[in-house]
């Protein structure tokens, strides 16, 4: 039996292989013994229950043909498990039969993300979503693609500027993932993780942080000024005033006079 494998730390092997054993003209039961690196069971799949010995009862000098399932044990070191490891099937006065087993324990897969944190997902209240940022997924010794799962309030896409959603994506190593803070959030700081997973690899988080700020507001003390009057060639007119205030600005306040009017702060 060959082809058993798993990354170090992720055993036992997911592969189950099997052989059948039976006998005739026997005077005693058949005893099936595993090796120090392989396990045996009479059940397959999720019902696999490793046994240190399996005894197949003889009835009328016969043991009915029985399927034995085999897997490679957990906890083995990186390297090749050579076929010198054999499962034995024996019965009194009968020739013992052996089944050689071999497999490989590979180096553990590792996921990487560059960069591993993203900041600056900011926008004013009711003016979302944020601008996008990106990271690249990759890894070593991977045995499958990488699943990228966004958090509740962040959206991801593999296309710059479009396709953003809050659903997981399964991508190949080397893929660029675009991220944005979704629209419609309340004022506050939003710090969450995007999670990267792959078969037998430890999950990796990409931390994301953004800030939804209160909307910029400008307030004027009055909405109109009228009756600027002077006699032809005797201008300018007398001055009038208004007060202006603002809050939550992200840039300086600019006050622009219309074409035929002038303004001053003095």
Phi, psi and omega per residue, in radians:
X1 nan 2.217 -3.079
X2 -2.279 3.021 3.019
X3 1.552 0.144 3.058
X4 -1.271 2.406 3.093
X5 -2.823 2.721 2.946
X6 -2.899 2.706 3.046
X7 -1.235 2.563 -3.104
X8 -0.955 2.359 -3.123
X9 1.505 -0.019 -3.065
X10 -2.086 0.292 -3.137
X11 -1.288 3.030 0.001
X12 -1.287 3.084 -3.121
X13 -1.114 2.494 3.053
X14 -1.336 -0.376 3.115
X15 -1.326 2.257 2.971
X16 -1.950 2.271 3.052
X17 -2.123 2.921 -3.023
X18 -2.577 2.810 2.987
X19 -2.496 2.867 3.093
X20 -2.003 2.603 3.131
X21 -2.445 2.472 3.075
X22 -2.793 -3.079 -3.130
X23 -2.969 2.813 3.083
X24 -2.356 2.817 3.133
X25 1.004 0.545 -3.101
X26 -1.528 2.651 3.077
X27 -1.907 -0.087 3.109
X28 -2.654 2.956 -3.141
X29 -1.082 2.803 3.020
X30 -1.614 2.280 3.096
X31 -1.884 2.178 3.119
X32 -1.895 2.119 -3.107
X33 -2.031 2.301 3.102
X34 -1.392 3.064 3.067
X35 -1.653 -3.099 3.116
X36 -1.367 -0.163 -3.100
X37 -2.132 -0.072 3.137
X38 -2.250 2.584 -3.105
X39 -2.003 2.676 -3.127
X40 -2.207 2.697 3.133
X41 -2.752 2.758 3.023
X42 -1.575 -0.074 -3.117
X43 -2.099 2.660 -3.128
X44 -1.974 3.056 3.062
X45 1.077 -2.482 -3.114
X46 -1.155 -0.283 -3.127
X47 -1.544 0.010 -3.137
X48 -1.012 2.145 3.117
X49 -2.245 1.880 -3.071
X50 -1.069 2.375 3.127
X51 -2.171 2.456 3.141
X52 -1.319 -0.347 3.095
X53 -2.767 2.463 3.038
X54 -2.083 2.224 3.115
X55 -1.924 2.167 3.117
X56 -1.859 2.040 -3.011
X57 -1.266 2.425 3.083
X58 -1.537 2.342 3.100
X59 -2.292 2.084 -3.105
X60 0.939 0.829 3.093
X61 1.170 0.208 -3.059
X62 -2.269 2.465 2.935
X63 -1.976 2.102 -3.129
X64 -1.084 2.570 3.122
X65 -1.024 2.206 -3.030
X66 -2.258 2.439 3.114
X67 -1.557 2.248 3.074
X68 -1.940 2.232 -3.138
X69 -1.735 2.522 -3.015
X70 -2.310 2.477 2.984
X71 -2.512 2.799 3.118
X72 -1.466 2.370 -3.065
X73 -1.122 2.708 2.995
X74 -1.328 2.846 2.998
X75 1.451 0.206 -3.137
X76 -1.485 2.728 -3.125
X77 -1.422 2.829 3.101
X78 -1.048 2.349 3.110
X79 2.532 -3.071 -3.132
X80 -1.669 2.258 3.048
X81 -1.618 1.847 -2.959
X82 -1.288 2.765 -3.103
X83 -1.259 0.196 3.035
X84 -1.285 -0.206 3.117
X85 -1.446 2.021 -3.023
X86 -2.161 2.540 2.979
X87 -1.653 2.335 -3.097
X88 -1.922 2.532 3.065
X89 -2.183 2.047 -3.025
X90 -2.370 2.718 3.056
X91 -2.693 2.618 -3.076
X92 -0.935 2.253 3.073
X93 1.205 0.042 3.085
X94 -1.807 2.661 3.102
X95 -1.228 2.192 3.133
X96 -1.173 2.346 3.081
X97 -1.849 2.486 3.142
X98 -2.196 2.611 3.093
X99 -2.125 2.036 3.124
X100 -1.411 2.499 -3.106
X101 -2.269 2.447 3.110
X102 -2.511 2.708 -3.139
X103 -2.930 -3.029 -3.089
X104 -2.441 2.351 2.960
X105 -1.812 2.046 -3.041
X106 -1.668 2.876 3.059
X107 -1.097 2.481 -3.074
X108 -1.108 2.441 3.065
X109 -1.276 2.558 -3.127
X110 -2.314 2.270 3.076
X111 -1.663 2.458 3.033
X112 -2.278 2.665 3.078
X113 -2.344 2.349 -3.140
X114 -2.329 2.069 -0.109
X115 -1.325 2.931 -3.106
X116 -1.595 -0.069 3.074
X117 -2.541 2.558 -3.140
X118 -2.282 2.357 3.131
X119 -2.276 3.028 3.049
X120 1.481 0.351 3.052
X121 -1.419 1.374 -2.992
X122 -2.026 2.561 2.936
X123 -2.806 2.796 3.101
X124 -1.342 2.576 -3.140
X125 -0.843 2.304 3.137
X126 1.234 0.179 -3.133
X127 -2.072 0.380 -3.132
X128 -1.364 3.071 0.018
X129 -1.356 3.083 3.102
X130 -1.304 2.971 2.948
X131 -1.180 2.778 -3.079
X132 -1.535 2.678 2.958
X133 -2.324 3.035 -3.036
X134 -2.545 2.773 2.970
X135 -2.518 2.823 -3.128
X136 -1.975 2.321 3.103
X137 -1.674 2.468 3.090
X138 -2.753 -3.004 -3.139
X139 3.068 3.070 3.081
X140 -2.224 2.532 3.096
X141 1.005 0.485 -3.136
X142 -1.225 2.540 3.109
X143 -1.991 0.186 3.103
X144 -2.886 3.018 3.086
X145 -1.221 3.044 -3.093
X146 -1.867 2.274 3.060
X147 -1.705 2.188 -3.115
X148 -1.877 2.021 -3.076
X149 -1.985 2.000 -3.125
X150 -1.304 2.786 3.037
X151 -1.411 3.139 -3.009
X152 -1.029 -0.710 -2.955
X153 -1.919 0.192 3.056
X154 -2.056 2.592 -3.140
X155 -2.086 2.622 -3.100
X156 -2.269 2.778 3.099
X157 -2.740 2.741 3.000
X158 -1.709 0.061 -3.135
X159 -2.103 2.218 3.127
X160 -1.138 2.170 3.034
X161 1.540 -0.093 -3.107
X162 -2.734 2.955 3.040
X163 1.347 0.273 -3.077
X164 -1.270 2.381 3.115
X165 -2.704 2.888 3.140
X166 -1.723 0.552 -3.139
X167 -1.962 2.679 -3.103
X168 -1.206 2.602 3.077
X169 -2.146 2.426 3.026
X170 -1.875 2.083 -2.979
X171 -2.331 2.837 3.088
X172 -1.457 2.671 3.040
X173 -0.949 2.493 -3.107
X174 1.671 -0.063 -3.123
X175 -1.376 2.422 3.047
X176 -1.560 2.268 3.119
X177 -1.910 2.188 3.104
X178 -1.696 2.455 -3.009
X179 -2.303 2.505 2.978
X180 -2.568 2.719 3.023
X181 -1.439 2.221 -3.005
X182 -1.231 2.795 3.130
X183 -1.298 2.874 2.997
X184 1.502 0.191 -3.114
X185 -1.540 2.748 3.107
X186 -1.404 2.924 3.115
X187 -1.080 2.308 3.136
X188 2.642 3.088 3.122
X189 -1.670 2.328 -3.089
X190 -2.073 1.779 -3.136
X191 -2.022 2.018 -3.071
X192 -2.528 2.968 -3.121
X193 -2.013 2.425 2.887
X194 -1.660 2.321 -3.002
X195 -1.886 2.300 3.092
X196 -1.900 2.260 3.120
X197 -2.338 2.691 3.040
X198 -2.729 2.718 -3.062
X199 -0.909 2.167 3.059
X200 1.189 0.057 3.105
X201 -1.735 2.621 3.047
X202 -1.215 2.405 3.120
X203 -1.067 2.633 3.113
X204 -2.212 2.395 3.120
X205 -1.787 2.442 2.923
X206 -1.920 1.950 -3.081
X207 -1.390 2.417 -3.123
X208 -2.250 2.401 -3.133
X209 -2.415 2.309 3.112
X210 -2.528 2.932 -3.066
X211 -2.395 2.136 3.014
X212 -1.700 2.037 -3.065
X213 -1.822 2.783 3.089
X214 -1.049 2.603 -3.078
X215 -1.150 2.455 3.037
X216 -1.073 2.410 -3.105
X217 -2.365 2.335 3.049
X218 -2.027 2.322 3.138
X219 -2.159 2.252 3.033
X220 -1.847 2.544 -3.132
X221 -1.246 -0.489 3.051
X222 -2.470 2.854 -3.075
X223 -1.817 -0.193 -3.116
X224 -2.660 2.569 3.021
X225 -2.194 2.298 -3.084
X226 -2.332 3.111 3.064
X227 1.086 0.681 2.928
X228 -1.387 1.888 -2.978
X229 -2.271 2.436 2.892
X230 -2.712 2.778 3.104
X231 -1.338 2.501 -3.116
X232 -0.826 2.283 -3.126
X233 1.224 0.177 3.128
X234 -2.011 0.245 -3.110
X235 -1.266 3.075 0.100
X236 -1.403 3.090 3.107
X237 -1.282 3.012 2.948
X238 -1.176 2.752 -3.100
X239 -1.561 2.676 2.976
X240 -2.273 2.866 -3.051
X241 -2.306 2.743 2.916
X242 -2.545 2.748 3.112
X243 -1.854 2.511 3.118
X244 -2.271 2.466 3.067
X245 -2.445 2.836 -3.107
X246 -2.677 2.769 3.103
X247 -2.506 2.681 3.066
X248 1.049 0.570 3.137
X249 -1.350 2.606 3.051
X250 -1.921 0.031 3.114
X251 -2.671 2.831 3.129
X252 -1.032 2.613 3.099
X253 -1.399 2.202 -3.128
X254 -1.924 2.180 3.108
X255 -1.943 2.092 -3.040
X256 -2.031 2.177 3.124
X257 -1.392 2.567 3.012
X258 -1.153 2.982 -2.937
X259 -0.941 -0.798 -2.989
X260 -1.800 0.344 3.118
X261 -2.209 2.697 3.119
X262 -2.162 2.620 -3.120
X263 -2.265 2.742 3.133
X264 -2.721 2.659 3.034
X265 -1.677 0.089 -3.127
X266 -2.204 nan nan
